[in-house]
């Protein structure tokens, strides 16, 4: 039970890291959208006969937009990494829980016979 309790503590920690990384990813995504919109508005109409496609292309190569997109990419990658750790911990906790239930369900004689059969 001590190992299970410690494992569940790590599972709780992994969940809190997952939530924090999801919040950070959303913040970066919002910052990226805002930076893209501000840049597009600032650059719009600087050239005569500007098309939407050209204005968006000019926006996409702006250094601030690129930096915001990279920050969003890294926050998304970190969230995916933390999510995989959490899922593995969750599966491990399920395995431990089943094993504990199985062992608790064994009667005294079955436990005694189990010592000699393994």
C-alpha positions in Angstrom: 0.0 0.0 0.0 2.9 2.4 0.6 4.1 2.0 -2.9 0.6 2.6 -4.2 0.2 5.7 -2.1 3.5 7.1 -3.4 2.5 6.2 -6.9 -0.8 8.0 -6.5 1.1 11.1 -5.2 3.2 11.1 -8.4 0.0 10.7 -10.5 -1.5 13.8 -8.8 1.7 15.7 -9.5 1.7 14.6 -13.1 -2.0 15.8 -13.4 -1.1 19.2 -11.9 1.7 19.6 -14.4 -0.6 18.6 -17.2 -3.2 21.2 -16.2 -0.4 23.9 -15.9 0.9 23.0 -19.3 -2.6 23.2 -20.9 -3.1 26.7 -19.4 0.3 27.8 -20.7 -0.5 26.4 -24.2 -3.8 28.3 -24.3 -2.0 31.5 -23.2 0.6 31.1 -25.9 -2.0 30.3 -28.5 -3.9 33.5 -27.5 -0.7 35.6 -27.6 0.1 34.2 -31.0 -3.4 35.1 -32.4 -3.1 38.6 -30.9 0.4 39.2 -32.3 -0.8 38.0 -35.8 -3.8 40.3 -35.7 -1.9 43.3 -34.5 0.8 42.8 -37.1 -1.7 42.4 -39.9 -3.5 45.6 -38.9 -0.3 47.5 -38.6 1.0 46.3 -42.0 -2.4 46.5 -43.8 -2.6 49.1 -46.6 1.1 50.1 -46.6 1.2 49.1 -50.2 -1.2 50.2 -53.0 -3.3 47.3 -54.3 -2.5 45.1 -51.3 -4.3 41.7 -51.4 -5.3 39.7 -48.4 -2.9 36.9 -49.4 0.1 39.2 -49.7 -0.7 41.0 -46.4 -1.0 37.6 -44.6 2.3 36.5 -46.2 4.0 39.7 -45.0 2.5 39.1 -41.5 3.7 35.5 -41.4 7.4 36.5 -41.9 7.3 39.2 -39.2 9.8 38.5 -36.4 7.3 39.0 -33.6 4.8 36.6 -35.3 7.5 34.0 -35.8 8.6 34.3 -32.1 5.0 34.0 -30.9 4.4 30.9 -33.1 7.6 29.3 -31.8 6.5 29.9 -28.2 3.1 28.3 -29.0 4.9 25.3 -30.7 7.1 24.7 -27.6 4.2 25.0 -25.2 2.2 22.6 -27.2 5.1 20.1 -27.4 5.6 20.3 -23.6 1.9 19.7 -23.0 2.0 16.6 -25.2 5.0 15.3 -23.4 3.4 15.9 -19.9 0.2 14.3 -21.2 2.0 11.1 -22.2 3.7 10.9 -18.8 0.4 11.4 -17.0 -1.3 8.7 -19.2 1.5 6.3 -18.4 1.2 7.0 -14.7 -2.6 6.5 -14.9 -2.2 3.1 -16.6 0.4 2.1 -13.9 -2.0 3.1 -11.1 -4.7 1.0 -12.6 -2.4 -2.0 -12.8 -1.3 -1.5 -9.2 -4.9 -1.1 -8.1 -5.9 -4.4 -9.8 -2.9 -6.2 -8.3 -3.7 -4.9 -4.8 -7.4 -5.9 -5.2 -6.4 -9.4 -6.4 -4.0 -9.9 -3.4 -6.5 -8.5 -0.9 -9.1 -10.9 -2.3 -6.9 -14.0 -1.8 -7.8 -16.0 1.3 -5.2 -17.0 3.9 -4.8 -20.5 2.5 -4.4 -19.2 -1.1 -1.7 -16.8 0.1 0.1 -19.7 1.8 0.0 -21.9 -1.2 1.0 -19.0 -3.4 4.4 -18.8 -1.6 5.3 -22.3 -2.7 4.0 -22.2 -6.2 6.0 -19.3 -7.5 
